[in-house]
Amino acid sequence: MEPRVDDAELAAARAHNPTRDPPWPASLDELMARRHVQAALAAARNGYGTARVDLRDAIPVHAIDGVLRMYEYEGSRAAATERAVALVERALAGERWPARPPRTGSDS
């Protein structure tokens, strides 16, 4: 026989918002984000470094340049995301930065 859930427990379970009140500390989210981005960056770097050898018998030589450009692009995206994750971690740790002055049309 299953244990019976009383109304108070059911109301508490329904009121819990897992996106607002996750059952884990924020540091776990930070760790997962950092590791995910680090893995993507490592994969792009590894792929770039081994693409010529790995693909030499699979695709024409001129197509390898396109693959290398794709790895460069994905690597730069992952590096930018890694910097953004680091900034979010620093902000969550309490670091604050002064506000930047608004840009004017001549700054572009």
Residue frames as qw, qx, qy, qz and C-alpha x, y, z in Angstrom:
[[0.000, 0.889, 0.458, 0.000, 0.00, 0.00, 0.00],
 [0.406, 0.478, -0.016, 0.779, 1.38, 3.41, -1.01],
 [0.241, -0.383, -0.471, 0.757, 1.79, 6.07, 1.66],
 [0.110, 0.837, 0.518, 0.139, -0.93, 8.69, 1.56],
 [0.320, 0.168, -0.025, 0.932, 0.09, 12.28, 0.79],
 [0.053, -0.689, -0.576, 0.436, -1.81, 14.78, 2.89],
 [0.290, 0.885, 0.330, 0.157, -3.16, 18.05, 1.49],
 [0.242, -0.920, 0.196, 0.238, -0.40, 20.18, 3.02],
 [0.563, -0.319, 0.610, 0.458, 2.34, 18.08, 1.39],
 [0.504, 0.512, 0.604, 0.345, 0.52, 18.15, -1.93],
 [0.100, 0.980, 0.169, 0.000, 0.11, 21.94, -1.77],
 [0.381, -0.764, 0.380, 0.355, 3.81, 22.37, -0.92],
 [0.594, -0.015, 0.663, 0.456, 4.82, 20.15, -3.84],
 [0.391, 0.727, 0.497, 0.267, 2.63, 22.10, -6.23],
 [0.082, -0.989, -0.017, 0.119, 3.94, 25.43, -4.95],
 [0.577, -0.488, 0.435, 0.489, 7.56, 24.40, -5.53],
 [0.592, 0.792, -0.067, -0.135, 8.90, 25.91, -8.75],
 [0.878, -0.166, 0.205, 0.398, 12.02, 23.93, -9.79],
 [0.536, 0.571, 0.099, 0.614, 13.23, 26.73, -12.05],
 [0.154, -0.835, 0.105, -0.518, 12.96, 29.30, -9.27],
 [0.568, -0.604, 0.477, -0.293, 13.78, 27.02, -6.31],
 [0.740, 0.311, -0.593, -0.066, 16.00, 24.22, -7.63],
 [0.869, -0.489, -0.022, -0.069, 16.76, 21.44, -5.14],
 [0.822, 0.008, -0.047, 0.567, 20.52, 21.96, -5.62],
 [0.292, -0.729, -0.024, 0.618, 22.84, 24.88, -4.83],
 [0.439, 0.875, -0.044, -0.199, 23.59, 27.50, -7.47],
 [0.205, -0.678, 0.662, 0.244, 27.22, 26.39, -7.39],
 [0.621, 0.093, 0.767, 0.127, 26.13, 23.14, -9.09],
 [0.534, 0.790, 0.296, -0.056, 24.62, 25.14, -11.97],
 [0.051, 0.906, -0.374, -0.192, 27.86, 27.11, -12.24],
 [0.454, -0.397, 0.776, 0.186, 29.92, 23.94, -12.27],
 [0.652, 0.372, 0.657, 0.066, 27.74, 22.29, -14.91],
 [0.413, 0.901, 0.079, -0.102, 27.82, 25.37, -17.15],
 [0.109, -0.811, 0.539, 0.197, 31.60, 25.73, -16.79],
 [0.535, -0.199, 0.804, 0.165, 32.24, 22.04, -17.52],
 [0.639, 0.581, 0.503, -0.021, 29.88, 22.02, -20.50],
 [0.318, 0.935, -0.118, -0.108, 31.59, 25.03, -22.08],
 [0.280, -0.668, 0.668, 0.172, 35.07, 23.68, -21.31],
 [0.654, 0.075, 0.744, 0.114, 34.15, 20.38, -23.00],
 [0.572, 0.765, 0.295, -0.026, 32.83, 22.19, -26.09],
 [0.099, 0.922, -0.351, -0.128, 35.99, 24.29, -26.31],
 [0.452, -0.443, 0.760, 0.149, 38.24, 21.25, -25.87],
 [0.697, 0.344, 0.627, 0.055, 36.29, 19.36, -28.55],
 [0.456, 0.886, 0.054, -0.061, 36.63, 22.25, -31.02],
 [0.091, -0.820, 0.551, 0.127, 40.36, 22.52, -30.35],
 [0.581, -0.191, 0.784, 0.104, 40.86, 18.77, -30.66],
 [0.675, 0.559, 0.481, -0.014, 38.79, 18.61, -33.83],
 [0.304, 0.929, -0.175, -0.117, 40.72, 21.47, -35.36],
 [0.240, -0.698, 0.666, 0.113, 44.02, 19.84, -34.49],
 [0.475, -0.112, 0.866, 0.106, 43.17, 16.42, -35.90],
 [0.645, 0.565, 0.257, -0.447, 40.78, 17.22, -38.77],
 [0.402, 0.667, -0.525, -0.343, 43.34, 16.99, -41.59],
 [0.008, 0.295, -0.955, 0.011, 44.52, 13.54, -40.51],
 [0.432, 0.205, 0.776, -0.412, 41.08, 12.26, -39.48],
 [0.587, 0.618, 0.309, -0.422, 39.35, 13.36, -42.69],
 [0.001, -0.573, 0.597, 0.562, 42.06, 12.95, -45.33],
 [0.051, 0.009, 0.942, 0.333, 40.49, 9.75, -46.73],
 [0.179, 0.523, 0.781, -0.291, 36.87, 10.76, -46.09],
 [0.287, 0.886, 0.290, -0.221, 36.44, 14.10, -47.88],
 [0.631, 0.606, 0.049, 0.482, 38.24, 16.04, -50.64],
 [0.547, -0.108, -0.231, 0.798, 41.19, 18.16, -49.55],
 [0.002, -0.358, -0.122, -0.926, 39.45, 21.44, -50.44],
 [0.563, -0.594, -0.417, -0.397, 36.54, 20.54, -48.15],
 [0.672, -0.307, -0.462, 0.490, 38.83, 20.20, -45.15],
 [0.190, 0.175, -0.111, 0.960, 39.36, 23.97, -45.17],
 [0.459, -0.465, -0.282, -0.703, 35.62, 24.40, -44.63],
 [0.773, -0.420, -0.470, 0.070, 35.72, 21.97, -41.71],
 [0.542, -0.075, -0.319, 0.774, 38.63, 23.89, -40.18],
 [0.091, -0.341, -0.055, -0.934, 36.71, 27.18, -40.53],
 [0.654, -0.498, -0.396, -0.409, 33.75, 25.55, -38.78],
 [0.744, -0.323, -0.428, 0.399, 36.00, 24.42, -35.91],
 [0.300, 0.134, -0.159, 0.931, 37.47, 27.95, -35.67],
 [0.343, -0.445, -0.216, -0.798, 33.99, 29.45, -35.51],
 [0.762, -0.476, -0.408, -0.166, 32.72, 26.99, -32.91],
 [0.671, -0.136, -0.381, 0.621, 35.91, 27.39, -30.89],
 [0.102, 0.243, -0.101, 0.959, 35.56, 31.17, -30.82],
 [0.553, -0.486, -0.290, -0.612, 31.90, 30.85, -29.78],
 [0.806, -0.374, -0.437, 0.141, 32.82, 28.43, -26.99],
 [0.500, 0.022, -0.300, 0.812, 35.63, 30.73, -25.82],
 [0.169, -0.381, -0.043, -0.908, 33.24, 33.70, -25.71],
 [0.722, -0.467, -0.353, -0.369, 30.71, 31.61, -23.78],
 [0.744, -0.186, -0.451, 0.456, 33.45, 30.51, -21.38],
 [0.212, 0.181, -0.211, 0.937, 34.24, 34.17, -20.67],
 [0.453, -0.426, -0.195, -0.758, 30.54, 34.90, -20.13],
 [0.800, -0.377, -0.465, -0.029, 30.18, 31.97, -17.71],
 [0.573, -0.051, -0.400, 0.713, 33.19, 33.23, -15.76],
 [0.066, -0.303, 0.056, -0.949, 31.60, 36.69, -15.50],
 [0.664, -0.443, -0.321, -0.511, 28.33, 35.22, -14.26],
 [0.777, -0.251, -0.492, 0.302, 30.21, 33.15, -11.67],
 [0.352, 0.088, -0.294, 0.884, 32.02, 36.28, -10.47],
 [0.324, -0.377, -0.104, -0.861, 28.74, 38.22, -10.28],
 [0.773, -0.405, -0.418, -0.251, 27.07, 35.42, -8.32],
 [0.692, -0.153, -0.443, 0.549, 30.04, 35.47, -5.95],
 [0.269, -0.836, -0.325, 0.351, 29.26, 39.13, -5.24],
 [0.411, -0.171, 0.247, 0.861, 31.66, 40.99, -7.51],
 [0.274, 0.856, 0.391, -0.198, 30.26, 44.23, -8.90],
 [0.501, 0.133, 0.310, 0.797, 31.44, 46.46, -11.73],
 [0.080, 0.492, 0.149, -0.854, 30.86, 50.16, -12.31],
 [0.571, 0.664, 0.465, -0.132, 28.25, 51.06, -14.88],
 [0.465, 0.063, 0.421, 0.777, 29.56, 52.00, -18.30],
 [0.210, 0.482, 0.066, -0.848, 28.56, 55.34, -19.75],
 [0.698, 0.530, 0.448, -0.178, 26.01, 55.06, -22.55],
 [0.516, 0.018, 0.524, 0.677, 27.38, 54.83, -26.08],
 [0.292, 0.687, 0.043, -0.664, 26.89, 57.68, -28.47],
 [0.799, 0.566, 0.184, -0.090, 26.47, 57.36, -32.21],
 [0.342, 0.839, -0.423, 0.021, 30.04, 58.50, -32.87],
 [0.468, -0.534, 0.698, -0.092, 31.55, 55.63, -30.81],
 [0.914, 0.203, 0.311, -0.164, 30.50, 52.93, -33.26]]
